């Protein structure tokens, strides 16, 4: 009886150790995802700044264009393309950020479930 109890205790200790290792792995993964999210947020902010600059440049050039429309036409078209590119980049970064947040939420849920076990 005692040997059987010791065996069961040993098995439970082993299971606990495995769970602790899984929790540690999940915590590491969450940390990695959080760092990725910070990088994405930085990229998002850079892209947003670029977008604002492109909008400002576009507005300035639009005013100049009234005076020199023929000379400025190509520059305006280029800025429009840059603005569209920045908006696409911003959309992409927003999607990546949302995906990373969802992954972190799933991992946190899994981590909480593992801790409850």
Secondary structure, DSSP 8 states (H G I E B T S, - for coil): -HHHHHHHHHHHHHHHHHHHHHHHHHHHHHHHHHHHHHHHHHHHHHHHHHHHHHHHHHHHHHHHHHHSHHHHHHHHHHHHHHHHHHHHHHHHHHHHHHHHHHHHHHHHHHHHHHHH-
